[in-house]
Amino acid sequence: GIGGYHLACDAANDDAVTELRRRKRRGDKPFAVMVAHPAMARPLGAFDANSERLLSGPQRPIVLVGRAPSAPVADSVAPHNPDLG
């Protein structure tokens, strides 16, 4: 199997995201945003029918969508990037 670990933080908290970025030595590479339920993702971006289908399917891949202007996500999650995933 695939080994490793995952670190997470509050995507709305810029200080937390910045600290996670520092600890992972991640630079500007975007982080994925995880939510407990697909409905929680809707305020984050513009989902079309295909995006909704993917987000609700059994595999639940990272789905890239255009970031909503009012998305409650720190800019440091995906710096210099108009999309969230």
C-alpha positions as CSV (number, residue, x, y, z in Angstrom):
1,G,0.0,0.0,0.0
2,I,0.9,3.6,0.0
3,G,2.4,4.9,3.2
4,G,2.7,8.4,4.5
5,Y,0.8,10.9,6.4
6,H,-1.5,13.9,5.9
7,L,-1.5,17.2,7.8
8,A,-4.5,19.4,7.9
9,C,-5.5,22.8,9.1
10,D,-8.4,25.3,9.1
11,A,-8.5,26.5,5.4
12,A,-10.1,29.8,6.5
13,N,-7.3,30.6,8.9
14,D,-4.4,32.3,7.0
15,D,-2.0,31.9,9.9
16,A,-2.7,28.2,10.1
17,V,-2.3,27.7,6.4
18,T,0.9,29.7,6.4
19,E,2.3,27.6,9.2
20,L,1.3,24.4,7.4
21,R,3.0,25.7,4.2
22,R,6.2,26.5,6.2
23,R,6.3,23.0,7.9
24,K,5.7,21.2,4.7
25,R,8.1,23.5,2.7
26,R,5.3,23.8,0.2
27,G,6.1,27.2,-1.4
28,D,3.1,28.3,-3.5
29,K,1.8,24.9,-4.6
30,P,-1.9,24.9,-3.9
31,F,-3.4,22.8,-1.1
32,A,-6.5,20.7,-1.6
33,V,-9.6,21.7,0.4
34,M,-11.4,18.9,2.1
35,V,-15.0,19.1,3.3
36,A,-17.2,16.6,5.2
37,H,-20.1,16.7,2.7
38,P,-20.4,17.8,-0.9
39,A,-22.9,20.5,0.0
40,M,-20.2,22.2,2.1
41,A,-18.1,22.7,-1.0
42,R,-20.8,24.7,-3.0
43,P,-20.0,28.1,-1.4
44,L,-16.4,27.7,-2.4
45,G,-16.8,27.9,-6.1
46,A,-18.7,27.5,-9.3
47,F,-19.8,23.9,-9.7
48,D,-21.3,22.7,-13.0
49,A,-23.2,19.4,-13.4
50,N,-20.0,17.4,-14.1
51,S,-18.2,18.9,-11.1
52,E,-21.2,18.0,-8.9
53,R,-21.3,14.5,-10.3
54,L,-17.6,14.0,-9.6
55,L,-17.8,15.5,-6.1
56,S,-20.7,13.3,-5.2
57,G,-19.4,10.0,-6.7
58,P,-17.8,7.2,-4.8
59,Q,-14.2,8.1,-5.8
60,R,-14.5,11.7,-4.7
61,P,-11.5,13.1,-6.6
62,I,-10.1,16.6,-6.2
63,V,-12.4,18.7,-8.4
64,L,-11.0,22.1,-9.6
65,V,-13.5,24.9,-9.7
66,G,-13.3,28.7,-10.0
67,R,-13.0,30.2,-6.6
68,A,-16.1,32.2,-5.5
69,P,-15.3,35.8,-4.5
70,S,-16.9,35.2,-1.1
71,A,-15.3,31.8,-0.5
72,P,-14.4,31.4,3.2
73,V,-10.9,30.1,2.3
74,A,-7.6,31.9,3.0
75,D,-5.8,33.2,-0.1
76,S,-2.8,31.3,1.0
77,V,-4.5,28.0,0.3
78,A,-4.0,28.5,-3.4
79,P,-1.8,31.6,-3.9
80,H,-1.9,33.3,-7.3
81,N,-4.5,30.8,-8.4
82,P,-8.1,31.6,-9.4
83,D,-9.2,28.0,-8.7
84,L,-9.8,25.8,-5.6
85,G,-9.6,22.0,-5.5
